Amino acid sequence: MPQTDTSADTTAVRPGHRLDEQALREWWIDHVDSSARQRFGLAQFKGGQSNPTFLVETPDGRYVLRRKPAGTLLPSAHAVDREFRVMRALAGSGVPVPRVHALCTDAAVIGTMFYVMDCVPGRILWDPHLPGMASRERAALYDDMNRTLAALHEVDVAAVGLADYGRTGGYIARQLDRWTRQYRASETEPIEAMEQLIAWLPRHQPADTGTRLVHGDFRLDNLVFAQDAPRVVAVLDWELSTLGDPMVDFAYHCMAWRLPPSVRGLGDLDAAQLQAAGIPTVAAYLARYCERRALPRVDAQTWRFYEAFNLFRAAAIAQGIMGRALAGNAASSEALQAGRQARQLAELGWHGVGQGA
């Protein structure tokens, strides 16, 4: 994803994602930046497992283009138009987002729908251990992530024009249905833990805590941080955003504490090690979030459901990546490896259910 020095994070456009650069350039001149007449550089970001993402450079600016993948797609997936809409709505709010420029719904231009936003200067941080930082900087960075997500969950959706961005109530039930269907549509092999979760989760779902704008994929590497401060300057990758239960969204963000380092998680650190590193425990992080939003304490049984649900959902997403990799239209060259994480995530989720039983 975009950062100040993108040379190491981009590559030539991969064969499966090539597009008509001349048609794009002509559209660009009319809809985004006329200086593209003088120079129009196009490269593909190496990361990103869902929507192919490109860096465009002109004499007057640096931009990011996000498009739907080509080929047959799962229903409701790759909603780049929703990404565009939510970032446009949040401009000027307390939630930092890139400036968006244009949405192209005409597939004749490059073959699929796409949108254009600014390339926000800053740091993309991939490892939640934050190696090389002082403990106080880690603490400040985690606290600003917490603050940013709490601010998102306090957005007045009616005031920003997103009152119809999703349905009110029944979020958890709909999500269980959606991700079960998505998983079934891309299933490549039996995963026993996934079957256990699909059976267990509907029987133990708590009541929704409310309806707010939720990001759906709020994690460290979907944020841009200022170069000179532990401050979030842009929230990226809004494809899974909708109106939903904010506590489920927050619990997804906290999944990093459960995951092993092999999938960029903090699961190798105990409470003492987290404290020494300046990283809060999940309990402390949750308490700070609830304090910011004036919420009551979340009981252990409900939190266990949130953790299991989010690992189930992550496994379903990974299975979708695997399906696209096998079909040849995945956004990242590492998609097959990422897709193989479906079993690991499902087993981690089911193990957590068993531990709490």
Secondary structure, 3 states (H helix, E strand, C coil): CCCCCCHHHEECCCHHHCCCHHHHHHHHHHHCCHHHHCCCEEEEECCCCCCCEEEEEECCEEEEEEECCCCCCCCCCCCHHHHHHHHHHHCCCCCCCCCEEEEECCCCCCCCCEEEEECCCCECCCCCCCCCCCHHHHHHHHHHHHHHHHHHHCCCCCCCCCCCCCCCCCHHHHHHHHHHHHHHHHCCCCCHHHHHHHHHHHHHCCCCCCCEEECCCCCHHHEEECCCCCCEEEECCCCCCEEECHHHHHHHHHHHHCCCHHHCCCCCCCHHHHHHHCCCCHHHHHHHHHHHHCCCCCCHHHHHHHHHHHHHHHHHHHHHHHHHHHHCCCCCCCHHHHHCHHHHHHHHHHHHHHHHC
